[in-house]
């Protein structure tokens, strides 16, 4: 069983996060005890009850790492843990799960460094350019003298708000929760955007619906393209397999 002191210099861990790091290590130690090895390679051979426990421990560790990322406001350093618990497939799966839950949060990091009042002013500016002028991100960036990445982040926050408030008719309470989970901004931003969209609901509902349909059409189009690409690859593989066969080998 590994101790936290063997892996981290405890005095360098932030006090409010040390407990979370210890929890991560506890999950790993429990998984090691359950599987009998530090790589967890035989996890798939566990009996049903032990397998359920293994999945519970793994999911618990993922959620703890997600909490650490949200508190530290940066990506988690897996390298140290990978040195002590060596299984690349295991860590690839963990990293994918963590990334899926924190990708947008980390992507939105630049907005969290901007003052709340400035953000509210920018929300109104971006709102006007998107819904009254129907302009592009490039135009928005130039017009508001914003870095294009920051302009894109503001636009994504507004589109996210549009979808939940207008298309899904979500409650203010749930919007606050999902808004925070999405971008890490507090209830002040959520309430400001809730009011902005609610007050303009009547004139924006058709626009929101069109945007939603366009998003769906784009996703369907990408799927069709991927299916066609897959079909072409399968046809090519079939051709290569048939061309490698000796004459008469297929019984003809």
C-alpha positions as CSV (number, residue, x, y, z in Angstrom):
1,X,0.0,0.0,0.0
2,X,1.4,3.3,-1.1
3,X,1.5,6.3,1.3
4,X,0.9,9.8,0.2
5,X,4.5,10.8,1.4
6,X,6.0,8.2,-1.0
7,X,4.4,10.0,-4.0
8,X,4.0,13.7,-3.2
9,X,5.9,16.2,-1.1
10,X,3.0,16.8,1.2
11,X,4.2,20.2,2.3
12,X,4.0,21.4,-1.3
13,X,0.3,20.3,-1.7
14,X,-2.2,23.1,-1.3
15,X,-3.8,22.6,2.1
16,X,-7.4,22.6,0.7
17,X,-6.4,20.0,-1.8
18,X,-4.2,17.6,0.3
19,X,-7.3,15.6,1.4
20,X,-8.5,15.2,-2.2
21,X,-5.0,13.9,-3.2
22,X,-5.1,11.4,-0.3
23,X,-8.5,10.3,-1.5
24,X,-7.2,9.6,-5.0
25,X,-4.4,7.5,-3.5
26,X,-6.8,5.6,-1.3
27,X,-8.9,4.7,-4.4
28,X,-5.8,3.5,-6.1
29,X,-4.6,1.4,-3.1
30,X,-8.1,-0.1,-2.8
31,X,-8.1,-1.1,-6.5
32,X,-4.6,-2.6,-6.1
33,X,-5.8,-4.6,-3.1
34,X,-8.9,-5.8,-5.1
35,X,-7.0,-6.8,-8.2
36,X,-3.8,-7.9,-6.6
37,X,-1.5,-5.8,-8.7
38,X,-0.5,-2.1,-9.2
39,X,-1.4,-2.2,-12.9
40,X,-5.0,-3.4,-12.4
41,X,-4.4,-5.5,-15.6
42,X,-6.6,-8.4,-14.3
43,X,-9.6,-6.2,-13.4
44,X,-11.7,-7.8,-16.2
45,X,-11.2,-11.2,-14.6
46,X,-12.9,-10.1,-11.3
47,X,-16.1,-11.7,-10.2
48,X,-19.3,-9.7,-10.6
49,X,-19.3,-8.3,-7.0
50,X,-15.7,-7.4,-7.1
51,X,-16.0,-5.9,-10.6
52,X,-18.8,-3.6,-9.4
53,X,-16.6,-2.5,-6.5
54,X,-13.7,-1.9,-8.9
55,X,-15.9,0.3,-11.1
56,X,-17.2,2.2,-8.0
57,X,-13.7,2.9,-6.9
58,X,-12.6,4.0,-10.4
59,X,-15.5,6.3,-10.9
60,X,-15.0,7.8,-7.4
61,X,-11.4,8.5,-8.3
62,X,-12.4,10.2,-11.5
63,X,-14.9,12.5,-9.7
64,X,-12.2,13.4,-7.1
65,X,-9.7,14.3,-9.9
66,X,-12.4,16.4,-11.5
67,X,-12.9,18.3,-8.2
68,X,-9.1,18.8,-7.9
69,X,-9.1,20.3,-11.5
70,X,-11.9,22.7,-10.7
71,X,-10.2,23.8,-7.5
72,X,-6.8,24.2,-9.0
73,X,-8.2,25.6,-12.3
74,X,-5.7,23.6,-14.4
75,X,-5.2,20.2,-15.8
76,X,-4.3,17.3,-13.4
77,X,-0.8,16.0,-13.5
78,X,-1.1,12.2,-13.9
79,X,2.6,11.5,-14.5
80,X,3.6,11.0,-10.9
81,X,0.7,8.5,-10.2
82,X,1.5,6.6,-13.5
83,X,5.0,6.0,-12.2
84,X,3.6,4.0,-9.2
85,X,0.6,2.5,-10.8
86,X,1.7,1.4,-14.2
87,X,-1.0,0.5,-16.7
88,X,-1.2,2.7,-19.8
89,X,-4.7,1.4,-20.8
90,X,-6.1,2.1,-17.3
91,X,-4.7,5.7,-17.3
92,X,-5.9,6.3,-20.9
93,X,-9.4,5.5,-19.8
94,X,-9.2,7.6,-16.7
95,X,-7.8,10.6,-18.7
96,X,-10.6,10.3,-21.3
97,X,-13.3,10.3,-18.5
98,X,-11.7,13.3,-16.8
99,X,-11.2,15.2,-20.0
100,X,-14.9,14.6,-21.0
101,X,-16.0,16.2,-17.7
102,X,-13.5,19.1,-17.6
103,X,-12.7,20.0,-21.2
104,X,-15.2,22.9,-21.5
105,X,-14.3,24.1,-18.0
106,X,-10.6,24.4,-18.8
107,X,-11.4,25.8,-22.2
108,X,-13.3,28.6,-20.6
109,X,-10.5,29.5,-18.2
110,X,-9.6,32.9,-19.8
111,X,-13.1,34.2,-19.1
112,X,-12.7,33.4,-15.4
113,X,-9.7,35.8,-15.3
114,X,-11.9,38.7,-16.5
115,X,-13.8,40.8,-13.9
116,X,-17.5,40.1,-13.4
117,X,-18.6,43.6,-14.4
118,X,-16.5,43.6,-17.6
119,X,-18.0,40.2,-18.5
120,X,-21.5,41.5,-18.2
121,X,-20.7,44.4,-20.5
122,X,-19.3,42.0,-23.0
123,X,-22.3,39.7,-22.8
124,X,-24.5,42.6,-23.8
125,X,-22.1,43.6,-26.7
126,X,-21.9,40.1,-28.0
127,X,-25.7,39.6,-27.6
128,X,-26.3,42.7,-29.8
129,X,-23.8,41.5,-32.5
130,X,-25.2,38.0,-32.5
131,X,-28.9,38.7,-32.4
132,X,-29.4,42.2,-33.8
133,X,-26.6,42.5,-36.3
134,X,-26.3,38.7,-37.1
135,X,-22.6,39.0,-37.5
136,X,-19.7,36.6,-37.4
137,X,-17.0,36.0,-34.7
138,X,-14.4,37.7,-36.9
139,X,-16.5,40.8,-37.0
140,X,-17.2,40.6,-33.3
141,X,-13.5,40.4,-32.5
142,X,-12.7,43.4,-34.6
143,X,-15.7,45.5,-33.5
144,X,-15.2,44.9,-29.8
145,X,-11.4,44.8,-30.0
146,X,-11.3,41.4,-28.5
147,X,-8.8,38.6,-29.1
148,X,-10.6,36.1,-31.4
149,X,-10.3,33.3,-28.8
150,X,-12.0,35.4,-26.2
151,X,-14.7,36.5,-28.6
152,X,-15.3,32.8,-29.4
153,X,-15.6,32.0,-25.7
154,X,-18.2,34.7,-25.1
155,X,-20.2,33.5,-28.2
156,X,-20.1,29.9,-26.9
157,X,-21.3,31.0,-23.5
158,X,-24.2,32.8,-25.1
159,X,-25.1,29.9,-27.4
160,X,-25.0,27.6,-24.4
161,X,-27.4,29.9,-22.5
162,X,-29.6,30.2,-25.5
163,X,-30.0,26.5,-25.9
164,X,-30.8,25.8,-22.3
165,X,-33.1,28.8,-21.6
166,X,-34.9,29.0,-24.9
167,X,-34.9,25.5,-26.4
168,X,-35.0,23.4,-23.3
169,X,-36.9,25.9,-21.1
170,X,-34.7,25.0,-18.1
171,X,-35.5,26.4,-14.7
172,X,-33.3,29.2,-13.3
173,X,-32.1,26.9,-10.5
174,X,-30.9,24.2,-13.0
175,X,-29.5,26.7,-15.3
176,X,-27.2,28.0,-12.5
177,X,-26.0,24.5,-11.8
178,X,-25.3,23.6,-15.4
179,X,-23.9,27.0,-16.2
180,X,-21.3,26.6,-13.4
181,X,-20.5,23.1,-14.4
182,X,-20.0,24.2,-18.0
183,X,-17.7,27.2,-17.5
184,X,-17.0,27.7,-13.8
185,X,-18.6,31.1,-13.7
186,X,-20.7,32.0,-10.7
187,X,-24.4,32.6,-10.2
188,X,-24.0,36.3,-10.9
189,X,-23.2,35.6,-14.6
190,X,-25.9,32.9,-14.8
191,X,-28.6,35.3,-13.4
192,X,-27.5,38.1,-15.7
193,X,-27.8,35.8,-18.8
194,X,-31.0,34.3,-17.6
195,X,-32.6,37.7,-17.4
196,X,-31.1,38.8,-20.7
197,X,-32.6,35.8,-22.6
198,X,-35.9,35.7,-20.6
199,X,-36.6,39.4,-21.4
200,X,-36.0,38.8,-25.1
201,X,-37.6,35.3,-25.3
202,X,-40.4,36.2,-27.7
203,X,-38.1,37.7,-30.4
204,X,-35.3,35.1,-30.0
205,X,-37.2,31.8,-29.9
206,X,-37.3,31.4,-33.7
207,X,-33.6,32.3,-34.0
208,X,-32.8,29.8,-31.2
209,X,-34.8,27.1,-33.0
210,X,-33.1,27.8,-36.3
211,X,-29.7,27.6,-34.6
212,X,-30.6,24.3,-32.9
213,X,-31.7,22.9,-36.3
214,X,-28.5,24.1,-38.0
215,X,-26.5,22.4,-35.3
216,X,-28.4,19.1,-35.8
217,X,-28.0,19.3,-39.6
218,X,-24.3,19.9,-39.2
219,X,-23.9,16.9,-36.9
220,X,-26.0,14.7,-39.3
221,X,-23.9,15.9,-42.2
222,X,-20.7,14.9,-40.4
223,X,-22.1,11.5,-39.6
224,X,-23.1,10.9,-43.2
225,X,-19.6,11.9,-44.4
226,X,-18.0,9.6,-41.8
227,X,-20.3,6.7,-42.9
228,X,-19.4,7.3,-46.6
229,X,-15.7,7.4,-45.7
230,X,-16.1,4.1,-43.8
231,X,-18.0,2.5,-46.7
232,X,-15.2,3.5,-49.1
233,X,-12.6,2.1,-46.8
234,X,-14.5,-1.2,-46.5
235,X,-14.9,-1.4,-50.2
236,X,-11.2,-0.8,-50.6
237,X,-10.3,-3.5,-48.1
238,X,-12.7,-5.9,-49.8
239,X,-11.0,-5.2,-53.1
240,X,-7.5,-5.8,-51.6
241,X,-8.6,-9.0,-50.1
242,X,-10.1,-10.3,-53.3
243,X,-7.1,-9.2,-55.4
244,X,-4.8,-11.2,-53.1
245,X,-6.8,-14.4,-53.6
246,X,-5.3,-17.0,-56.0
247,X,-7.4,-17.8,-59.1
248,X,-10.0,-20.5,-58.4
249,X,-9.6,-20.2,-54.6
250,X,-13.2,-19.0,-54.2
251,X,-14.5,-22.1,-55.9
252,X,-15.2,-20.4,-59.3
